[in-house]
Amino acid sequence: MAVMNFLASYDAIPEDDVPQRVALLRETMATGRAALFAELRAHRPVFSTPVGVFVTRHPDVLEVLSAPTTFTVGVFGPALEDVLGAPFILARDGADVHWRERGYGQLVLAAEDAPRVRKLTARIADQVLDEAIARGTDTFDLVQDYARLAVARVAAAYLGFDGIEEETLHSCTRRMQWAFAINPGRDPEIHAAGVTAGRELHDRVAELITRRRAADPADGPDDVLGRMLRTRLPAEYGFDDERVNANLVGYLTGYQQNATQCTATALKELVVRPEVLVEAERAAGEGDPARFDAFVWEALRFHPFVPVTPRLCVRDHVLAAGTPRQTLIPAKSVVLACFASAMFDEEVLDAPAEFRPGRPPAHNLVLGYGAHDCVGRYAAQVIVPELVRRVLLRPGVRPLPGGERDLDYAGTPFPQHYRVRSGRAAVTTT
Ligand code: HEM
């Protein structure tokens, strides 16, 4: 409840005491984000602070993300390109790289792959769960022993990182994502670690591409890398093997940590609502993916992987023009488009605090919105729900009673541990 007085406390700090205002903001974001956003939506929906302009209402978030030539990815784009060592779709705006690579991404991350990626995910998820359970302990770690491994094995098989260890795929992308997405102060050590990790993956993928080229790509595996190597673009596009490499590594970076975290947080949001869990378990067993998947996307609305995405405003812009909250955003402002707030906008969503699978798609911004929305969405839309579904199909595998909310971040930006019963405990204790 204390956070409901956030604005009063914030305003009481003198405007020129920037460190204290920023400290209060960071603390409140970390400990009471949902209440903070509710307060901002009600009282200061476009909130200018020393760390950026918080945009909290659903229509305003959509307005920002619909205008990529005014609100660019310039806040993190340069860091992302350092980490990848090449131009990339999420690091640029405009005609040259973004528009073209967007089309390329849609081609190689083909929507029609979804059914077979779902089957692949189911098979791999079951294998990894069997391995975790076969270790014979009463509990295992859903993040380290299941989600991280299953996600990496799906990446290896679908994207085409064959022969690269799961640990490399996971730990490199963690350092890379940390460097470009969660390093607003540009801590040089975090940045350097991300660049080194990007280099490591680049070098492994370069070996892989050499191997695949030597073996005649026409006979190569039907995975995303295989498709990339068979695609011929006009030479003036400059789309050589280095760009193939950067794109493949970039796709992995947009996926590995996201899918791992989403598996854990979606499960958490289901198990903390026992009556919802019962319905989700039933839907998991019924075999109608559309019905089951709606539970997972609604769960992620409560705990999205990307709660806020930053943009750089490059020219003066009047936001929410003609409404009482109309605000001039001056050029050079950092704008924070708050997905996690927009998805709870009570003027747009009906009863946003209620868990209601099957809400209108426009109310779910878990995969982003606008020019930079998730180009891997067709894969994401089957991989994440199927990873959660395979767990729900095993009634013995559930978070420890009382530990349903215990995601352990271990001092990092992503959940690292989530302890679950292995099923053995259920048998031995009942
Ligand atoms: C698994 C769960 C996933 C989640 C939660 C997720 C989430 C997101 C979000 C929120 C964005 C927008 C970022 C922004 O506006 O700043 C995004 C963009 C992107 N995602 Fe995903 N994603 C997932 C899976 C994937 C997969 C499987 C791939 C590729 C294989 C992928 C590749 C990308 C790329 C390349 C972009 C940038 C698109 C652009 O700049 O036009 N993502 N994703």
Residues whose N, C-alpha, C, O or C-beta is under 5 A from the ligand:
A	BS01	HEM	I89 L90 G250 Y251 G254 Y255 N258 A259 F305 V306 T309 L365 V366 L367 G368 A371 H372 D373 C374 V375 G376 A379 A380
